Structure formats: C-alpha cells, structure tokens
C-alpha cells in the first residue's frame, strides 16, 4: 500500500512560541484540520462546510461558547 504525503499549512499569523496552532490540508477534495500539538487527531470537512463555519465564527455566532 502506498502512503500519500499530506502538506499541512498553518497560518503565518500563528505567534504561539510553542508552535501550537490549527493546521489545514487539502486531500481528495476535502479539507483536513488538526491541532499541531495533536497531529494524530484529524477532522475531515468539505470546503463548503468549512466556509459556512468560518462565516458563522466571523459573525459571532459562537461567542457564547468561551
């Protein structure tokens, strides 16, 4: 079985001295999301659902969670 190389990207705005941040990668049309300090836990989401989530976050719909 061949292994696929996944190219993870993190924001250039990530200023955490430990390097911990959210990383994203494209794979077979989906977006993969992981935390850099927990690289084995990966969430797969469609680009459309990620766009909807980000729009909701920017609109403040999750502000009450923290």
Rosetta silent file (secondary structure, phi, psi, omega in degrees, C-alpha in Angstrom):
SEQUENCE: XXXXXXXXXXXXXXXXXXXXXXXXXXXXXXXXXXXXXXXXXXXXXXXXXXXXXXXXXXXXXXXXXX
SCORE:     score description
SCORE:     0.000 S_00000001
   1 L     0.000  132.363  179.871    0.000    0.000    0.000 S_00000001
   2 L   -86.172  151.712 -179.446    1.389    3.412   -0.933 S_00000001
   3 L  -104.236  133.838 -179.129    1.413    6.290    1.511 S_00000001
   4 L   -92.810  130.712  176.096    0.056    9.699    0.482 S_00000001
   5 L   -83.219  127.490  178.498    2.007   12.776    1.546 S_00000001
   6 L  -108.034  129.195 -178.865   -0.239   15.440    3.028 S_00000001
   7 L   -96.997  102.220  179.719    1.029   19.021    3.013 S_00000001
   8 L   -80.668  142.864  178.048   -0.143   20.711    6.189 S_00000001
   9 E  -127.925  141.584  173.163   -0.325   24.519    6.328 S_00000001
  10 E  -125.119  160.312 -176.967   -0.623   26.810    9.299 S_00000001
  11 L   -63.864  141.557  174.669   -1.346   30.497    9.462 S_00000001
  12 L   -71.714  -11.048  177.583    1.529   32.894    9.118 S_00000001
  13 L   -86.008   -4.548 -179.859   -0.183   34.784   11.974 S_00000001
  14 L   -66.408  113.167 -176.596    0.493   31.916   14.391 S_00000001
  15 L  -112.579    9.569 -179.714    2.622   33.526   17.095 S_00000001
  16 L   -62.903  122.469 -178.394    2.464   30.768   19.716 S_00000001
  17 L   -62.153  -24.203  178.065    6.047   30.286   20.972 S_00000001
  18 L   -81.492  -13.716 -179.147    5.365   26.542   21.303 S_00000001
  19 L    84.395    7.003 -179.477    4.252   26.410   17.667 S_00000001
  20 L   -76.709  130.333  179.161    0.810   25.062   18.608 S_00000001
  21 L  -167.360  178.820  174.944   -1.886   26.046   16.186 S_00000001
  22 E   -88.863  134.950  178.356   -4.545   24.750   13.837 S_00000001
  23 E  -118.173  147.228  179.725   -3.223   23.285   10.580 S_00000001
  24 E  -125.084  151.090  174.907   -5.137   22.700    7.344 S_00000001
  25 E  -149.353  149.271  172.286   -4.515   20.497    4.323 S_00000001
  26 E   -95.527  134.868  178.324   -6.363   19.662    1.118 S_00000001
  27 E  -151.083  117.355  177.499   -6.830   15.971    0.390 S_00000001
  28 L    51.248   41.764  175.700   -9.057   14.426   -2.290 S_00000001
  29 L    86.129   -7.193  178.359  -11.314   17.495   -2.425 S_00000001
  30 E  -107.208  166.020  175.451  -11.825   17.759    1.334 S_00000001
  31 E  -105.662  129.848  175.688  -10.163   19.940    3.946 S_00000001
  32 E  -101.591  139.572 -178.418   -8.325   18.203    6.776 S_00000001
  33 E  -128.934  136.245  176.026   -7.981   20.032   10.097 S_00000001
  34 E  -150.825  163.135  171.231   -5.726   19.175   13.036 S_00000001
  35 E   -93.598  137.346 -176.727   -4.002   20.772   16.010 S_00000001
  36 L   -63.489  -27.296  179.378   -0.237   20.830   15.625 S_00000001
  37 L   -87.388   -3.105  176.652    0.231   19.504   19.161 S_00000001
  38 E  -135.517   61.629 -170.999   -2.212   16.596   18.487 S_00000001
  39 E   -65.598  -15.055  179.927   -1.312   15.598   14.900 S_00000001
  40 E   -81.207  -17.133 -179.917   -2.999   12.186   15.093 S_00000001
  41 E   -96.680  107.912 -175.197   -6.487   13.637   15.566 S_00000001
  42 E  -121.090  134.670  175.164   -7.712   14.821   12.159 S_00000001
  43 E  -107.957  133.843  178.027  -11.137   16.175   11.211 S_00000001
  44 E  -107.729  131.697 -177.498  -12.272   15.975    7.581 S_00000001
  45 E  -142.524  150.973  176.941  -14.715   18.608    6.308 S_00000001
  46 E   -76.975  153.990  177.110  -15.936   19.750    2.910 S_00000001
  47 H   -57.134  -38.422 -179.407  -14.805   23.179    1.704 S_00000001
  48 H   -64.495  -41.896  178.943  -18.444   24.389    1.692 S_00000001
  49 H   -69.135  -35.147  177.103  -18.985   23.380    5.319 S_00000001
  50 H   -65.895  -42.898  177.247  -15.706   24.989    6.349 S_00000001
  51 H   -59.702  -42.723  179.743  -16.729   28.241    4.619 S_00000001
  52 H   -64.766  -41.586  177.826  -20.091   28.159    6.446 S_00000001
  53 H   -62.212  -47.265 -179.231  -18.366   27.535    9.789 S_00000001
  54 H   -63.179  -40.006  177.877  -15.894   30.383    9.256 S_00000001
  55 H   -62.747  -40.966  178.069  -18.670   32.777    8.223 S_00000001
  56 H   -65.610  -40.877  178.685  -20.602   31.883   11.388 S_00000001
  57 H   -64.097  -43.253  178.685  -17.494   32.372   13.538 S_00000001
  58 H   -64.246  -30.863  179.896  -16.810   35.768   11.952 S_00000001
  59 L   -81.130   -2.808  176.963  -20.439   36.744   12.583 S_00000001
  60 L    84.431   13.961 -176.303  -20.005   35.968   16.291 S_00000001
  61 L   -69.154  -13.070 -179.895  -22.396   33.015   16.418 S_00000001
  62 L  -111.950    9.060 -174.858  -20.032   31.036   18.683 S_00000001
  63 H   -59.429  -30.665 -178.198  -19.051   33.885   21.022 S_00000001
  64 H   -76.546   -3.958 -178.135  -21.045   32.417   23.936 S_00000001
  65 H   -80.657  -18.874 -177.468  -19.012   29.196   23.951 S_00000001
  66 L  -107.470    0.000    0.000  -15.961   30.682   25.641 S_00000001
